[in-house]
Amino acid sequence: MAEKTQNLSIRLLKPDVKPEDSVRQGVQLADWPQFEGAKIATGSVGGNPPSWADFPALAADHKSQLFQRFAFGLIFIFVDNRWFAISFGLGHSKIDPSAIEQDFGLKVVLNTVDHTKLRSADLRTPDANTVSRRSQTSRGSEQTAFDIDPERDIVRGLLGEPKDKSFATKVSGGDALSLRRKVSLNELPDLCSRALTFYGADDYKQQFSWIDQIRHVRDQALIDKLEIKLVEALSQALAADPPATDDIHLAYPTIYDPDKAGWVRFRGFNLNEIYPDLEISHYLSGLKAKNGAAYQDNYLVNHSVQECDETGQVPGESWKIRDCLVFETELDGLASAVVV
């Protein structure tokens, strides 16, 4: 098969997760004969007139001609004893974020990118008012061009040119690895294998050693302790009337694009309201109205935030509520830790 320039979005499933356990409810996987054991899912979402069709007061027959549909595709291949998910269109929205390795794409980019040819950086500064920003340059630049504070900023994504052009002509990554290159279908396994090798390397320490100064906690015992304190704080906030939100807030875990879906809704506890902003007060007030004043630890993974339009339709990105919470605390008498 001829090579074609393709934008690929690749995610690495956690070691104990299989494809059928990584997709959202309603996604049907089928065998994909291109590679042994591979799986595929395709489909579309939408099919209704766009929400803006009401505003210009279109006639019913005119409105009936407008249909908004979005296609998605997901491919799962097993390489080097790990499952990889390659998404197309809205395929990424059909993957459960908890099923994939966090920072997989970022780690690959750090180990492959030419540090003098960076083009974009997604940064997050956790604070009483969490700031997320994307800094871009008009040409390839050193990391100093992005004003990164290694003691305060969490790097959530980088884009640039790789040193080895046989891997890609452009790479970017956060949790997912995005790359652009000429590729044929039969090259996918080798490409995933190379990405996995880069993921496990530590070459990044030569130019990006500072990135380890502030990063996501990986130790599960420490995460459990932090989540206990978070649940206690949420229980206290929920018990107040109205719910108290001074020490906890919500922030998008990625750079938010309001043009894609300008509203949000909370899922997991039968709340039908939609909101124009992501606010902790909306979440706690809605939760209190539905479930009372007790906050349970399973809410952190069972509740989620989902982008939508003003009618509550057109599903966009979705994140577990735990991934959107920002809470600063001291743990075991050590320096403050931030749960994000």
N, C-alpha and C positions, 0 to 999 in steps of 0.2 A: 504494500500500500504506500502511495506517495506521501512524502512528508508535507505537512501543512503548518504554517505558523498558527499556534493555538495558545490561548490563555487558559492555564490550568489552575484549579484551586484544589489543593490536596490537604486532607486532614489525617492524622494518625490516631486510630482508636486506642484506648487504653488496653493493656495486655489481657485483661480478663473480660473484655467486651467483644461480642460478636455482632455482625451487621444487623441481625434481626433485633438486637437489644439496643441499637444505637439510633434507630429511626423513630419518629413521632407516630403516635397512634393514627391508623388509617393508611399508612404507607405500605404498599405490598411489594415485597421483594420476589424476584424471579431469578432462576439460574441464567447466567450469561455465558454462553459457550466459548467466548473469545479466549478465556483463560480458565484453567482448572479451578473449580470451586468458587469462581467469581459470581457476584450477584449484581442485579441491576433493578432500578426502580425509575419509572418515568410517569409523568402525568401533568396536570394543570390545575391551577386554582383560579377562582374568579368565575366569570361567565355572566355577571350582572352588569347593567349600565354603570359607568363611573359615577362617583358621588357628586361630581360637579355638574352632571347633566340636569339636575333640578334647578340650578341657579339661573340659567338663561331662559327658563320657562319653555323648554322645547315641547313641541307637540308630541303626543303619545307615539305616533308612527315614526317620527324622527328619532325620538329617544330609543325606540325599540331596535333601531339599526346600530346602536352603539353597544358594544360588548367589550368588556375588559377581562382578558385572560392572561395568565402568566404560566409559562411552562417550567417544569423542573426535571432534572435528571440526576441520578446518583449511581455511581459505579463503585463496587467494593471488590478489591483484589487482595489476595493473601501473598505477601512477599516477605521472605526472611523471618517467617514465623510471626508476622504482625499484619493486622488488617489495615488497609488504607481506604479512605473514602474520597473519591474524586467527584466534585459537584459541578453541575452546569445549571445556568439560569437561577431559579430560586431553590435549587437543590439544597443549599446550605441551610435554608429555613426548615428543612425536614429532618435535620440531625439534632439530636439531643446534645447540648453543649457539655453536659456532664460525662458524656461517653468518650470524649476526645482528650488527647494530651494537650494541656495548656502550654502555650508558648512554643509549640512545635515549630511553627513557621518562623517565629522570631529567632529561635536558636539556629535554624538552618541558615537564615539570612546572615546572622552574625558571623557564622563560620565560613560563608562563601562570598560575601559582598566585598568589593574594593572600597576600603574605608575613605578613599579620596573621591569616590563617585556616589555619595549618598544624595538622594533627591527629596526624601520626605521622611518625617519622623512623627509618630503619634505618641504623645506624652500625656501622663496623668499625674497631677499633683494632689495627693490626698490631704485634706485639711478641713477646717470647719466649713469651708465652701470649696468643695472639690472642683478643680479646674482640669478640663480635658482640652487639648489643643493639637492641631496638626500644623506643623511647620514645613513649608516647601521651599525649595530653591529652584531658580531658573536653569541651573546647570549642576552637574555633579560637584559635590562639595565635601570638605572635611566635616567631621561631626561638630566641630566648634561653631559652625554656621547655624546650628539649631538651638543654641543657648540652653543646653541640657544641664540641669543641676543634679549631679550624681547623688547628692545627699537627700534630695526631696522628690525628684521626678521618677516615676515608674515608666519605662519605655514599653509601650504596648504594641508598637509596630514600626518597622523600618522598610524603606524602599530604596533600591539602588541597583547598580550594575555589578554583576558577579565578576570575580577575578577569572574564573574559568568559563569562557563563552560556550563551551560544549555542554555545560549544565543548563544555562539559560542566558538570554540577552538582557533580561530584567527580572529581579526577584523582589518580592515584598512578603512580609509575614508578621502575623501576630499568633493567634492560635492556629490559623490556617496558613499554609504556604501557597503563595500565588506566584506563578512564574510564566514567562512568555518565551516561547522558543518554537523552532520547527520540530515537529515530532510526528511520528506515525504511531498507530495504535499499538503495534507490537513492541514499542519501546517503553510503554508505561511501566511494566515491572522493573526494568533496569533503572528508570528514572526514580521510582519510589525507593528502590534499594539504595541508590546514591543519596537520596534525601535522608534516609534513615542513618546512613553512615555520618553525614554531616551533623545530624541531630545529636549524635553521641560524641562528637568531637569537642575539644576545648581550645581550638585554634583562636577563637574569639578573644581569649585572654591577652593576646598580643596587642590588640588595638582597642578592645572594649572591656578591659578588666574592671573598670569602674561600674559596669552594669550590675555586678553582684553586690554592690553596696546597699541597694534597696531592691527587693524583689518579692515575689509571692512566696509565702510560707509553704513548704512541701511536707514538713514533718507532721504526720497525722495526729500524733499525741498532742502537739502544740496547737494544731487546728481545733481539736476537740475542746481544749481548755478555752481557747478564744471564743468558740461558738457557745459554750456554756455561759460565759460572761455576756455575750451578745444577746442570748435568749433572756437572761435575767434583766438586762437593760430594756429590751422590748416589752417584757411583761410589766415592768414598772411604768413604761410610757403608755402602754395600752390601758393600764388600770386607772390612769388619771382621767379627769373629766373637765375639758376635752383632753384627748390623748396628748401627752407631753412629747415634744419632738426636738428639744434643744440640743441634745447630745448625739442624735442619730439622724442621718438623712440618706436619701437615695440619689444615686448618680448612674448615668448610663455607663456600662462597662466598656463601651466602644465609642468612637467618635459618632455623634448623633447627627443624622441628616434629616432635618424637619421637612424637606421636600418629598421624601419618600413616604413618610407616615407621620402626620403631625399630631396624632393623639395616641394615648396609651390606655390599656385596660389591665386589670389584675385578674389572673386566672388561678383556679385551684380552690375557691370557696364560694362559688355561685354568685359572684358580684357582677352585675350587668352594666354598671355605670362605666362611662368612658371619660377621660380627663385630658385637657390640653397640655398638661405638664406632668412630669414625673415628680411627685411630692410625697414624702413620708406621711404627711397628715392625711392625704387621700387614702393611702394604704391602710393606716391604722384605724381611721374612722370607718372605712368600709368593713374592715375585719371585725371591729367592735360591734357594728350593727348586725353582722351575720353570726359571729361566733362567741360574743361575750368578751370578757376581760382577760381570759387566760391565753397566753402565748405558748404554743407547743414547739419543741425543737424540730419536729418534722415539717413545720411550716416553711422552714428555710429552703427546703428542696421541693416541697409539694406546691408552693405558691410561686407564681412567675409574673413577669412583666412582659406584655406583648404590644408591639407597635400596631396601630390600626388607623383607619380613617375616621371621620366624624360620625359615621354610622356604626362603627364597631366592626366593619368588614375589612377586606383586603389584608390578610395577615402579613406582617412584616417580620422583623427580627423578634426573637423571644429569648428571655434570660430568666434563670431562677432568681428569686428575690434575694437569695444569699449573695449572688454575684453583683447586685446593685446596691447593697447596704454599705454605708461608710460609718464606722464607729471607732473611736480612738479610746484606748484604755491602757492601764498598766497591768502587767502580768508578772506575778512572782517577784515583785519588787524591782523588776528590770525596766529598761526604757520603754516608753509607750509603744504599743503595737497597734497597727491599724488593720481593721477587718474591712476588706473591700470586695 
